[in-house]
């Protein structure tokens, strides 16, 4: 029994947030502009040039603009959860790191392992997409050469041919990433600038050809269900802002830059998708949109054939930018997990000159290249969604749990106001004439309000402890299970609900009441007083809504996605239990108490001196 308890404790061991604040071997060189460009380069990718028209034509009609707005709001909810942790724990690893601090090692490994899969598959599919653009510019001769003169694959598990262009692109971008964060960011900013310039051209040029009747005739031909279905697909268009979190360890001022960059990234992306969807559905009737090249064909049908070259250039730059950012993010997750001992320490090596985890970058690049060589885009993308949604869900849970966890340290941005406040604290805590030389008594980094003895007992009752924190974890577990059950009911019994079947309505009501009860139970527990430069408002409601959106999309995935996910997780569990479990830095951390414990009493006004108490071993 004791051994089982010990295993459970080890699986849930958490990394103290202060452990992440040590000096990093990576170079802090990325500005807010760099981080925002990384996010926009990932989010505003090739999907804007293709998916927008497909959703408008087949699923939502012109009302796809509402779908993008709904998806943007849902993405914003996840984004603010990332923003809070990003400014609090500025380390490479993003959701993996946040989960390690808040919910424990095992779940952190699950998140990190799936993030690795996410970035590898995303990069491989983008390398394939880049190859298709290049083949299109070449008139289709490249793919014909591969199929007719090289080799044709007849196994349905693979693509129809070996794509050597995608293979080469993956390796080239892995080398670029290995040259340093600044060089990677510079190339990304150039491609993102071209992409946004093309999008601006599409919006302004497209407004010249709009016809209001295309909206007035039939704005929502597929009804509310079509709008909501399209919103689920649109959400994936906003996936990728988490790359900003993976780069936070290389940010110059992460406490400010990370949350600001995430908000800017989502706002710019929403404007881009909303603007393009608006123009596209006003230029042509939704049922006349081309499936494969909607923007280029829309301009061609309105007599502006030359625009297709501009659109193609934007699509290529968008795809290459996304390929670069995914190639950039993946190695940093591997590096972060290797640094913590959950993956092989060999990957934790940072090249002295470039300050980049080169080994992780090159191995990541080789894996991406092999996948891009063998598989087509559709086969790869089917495995992409689940890893992203699991990470988003876990970060929302981490935000909720952190609010009710004891001993959480505040994080402040150093500025002139903080410095003045520290001087004021020194003036009231030190005797007149003793301010000089007493700086060590007042920490310069953070400060807390001094409570009187009369208030001490009442304050203690409002602070969380291990018991109340455990209650919140149980409540969060029940909340997540209830949300999962409700979303399964909503998606699997939708036809029965539409017919007013009593049993289906009853089940949804039961799970809905369980969600409300869980939230009320959590809200009754004491919260900590920790503050951060950016904090999610409305906890626990906002995290709960975020969890709902993400879980709803998770339960809508097909069963083949879960089968592939299970295979990947089985491999990951072998790595964890045969290596990470025993080599984790938390597992090998010494538990000895320091030779001397210091109890500092900062009450100079009462004439009390700072006392030093030896440990019991002395």
Secondary structure as GFF3:
##gff-version 3
##sequence-region A 1 618
A	DSSP	alpha_helix	2	11	.	.	.	ID=ss1
A	DSSP	three_ten_helix	17	21	.	.	.	ID=ss2
A	DSSP	alpha_helix	32	43	.	.	.	ID=ss3
A	DSSP	alpha_helix	47	55	.	.	.	ID=ss4
A	DSSP	pi_helix	56	60	.	.	.	ID=ss5
A	DSSP	three_ten_helix	61	63	.	.	.	ID=ss6
A	DSSP	alpha_helix	64	88	.	.	.	ID=ss7
A	DSSP	alpha_helix	95	102	.	.	.	ID=ss8
A	DSSP	alpha_helix	105	137	.	.	.	ID=ss9
A	DSSP	alpha_helix	141	145	.	.	.	ID=ss10
A	DSSP	pi_helix	146	150	.	.	.	ID=ss11
A	DSSP	alpha_helix	164	178	.	.	.	ID=ss12
A	DSSP	alpha_helix	181	207	.	.	.	ID=ss13
A	DSSP	alpha_helix	213	216	.	.	.	ID=ss14
A	DSSP	alpha_helix	223	235	.	.	.	ID=ss15
A	DSSP	three_ten_helix	236	238	.	.	.	ID=ss16
A	DSSP	alpha_helix	243	246	.	.	.	ID=ss17
A	DSSP	three_ten_helix	248	250	.	.	.	ID=ss18
A	DSSP	alpha_helix	254	283	.	.	.	ID=ss19
A	DSSP	three_ten_helix	286	288	.	.	.	ID=ss20
A	DSSP	alpha_helix	294	301	.	.	.	ID=ss21
A	DSSP	alpha_helix	307	339	.	.	.	ID=ss22
A	DSSP	three_ten_helix	345	348	.	.	.	ID=ss23
A	DSSP	alpha_helix	358	374	.	.	.	ID=ss24
A	DSSP	alpha_helix	377	381	.	.	.	ID=ss25
A	DSSP	alpha_helix	384	403	.	.	.	ID=ss26
A	DSSP	alpha_helix	416	429	.	.	.	ID=ss27
A	DSSP	three_ten_helix	439	441	.	.	.	ID=ss28
A	DSSP	alpha_helix	453	461	.	.	.	ID=ss29
A	DSSP	alpha_helix	466	492	.	.	.	ID=ss30
A	DSSP	alpha_helix	494	498	.	.	.	ID=ss31
A	DSSP	alpha_helix	502	523	.	.	.	ID=ss32
A	DSSP	alpha_helix	541	555	.	.	.	ID=ss33
A	DSSP	alpha_helix	559	575	.	.	.	ID=ss34
A	DSSP	pi_helix	576	580	.	.	.	ID=ss35
A	DSSP	alpha_helix	581	583	.	.	.	ID=ss36
A	DSSP	alpha_helix	585	588	.	.	.	ID=ss37
A	DSSP	beta_strand	596	599	.	.	.	ID=ss38
A	DSSP	three_ten_helix	604	606	.	.	.	ID=ss39
A	DSSP	beta_strand	611	614	.	.	.	ID=ss40
###
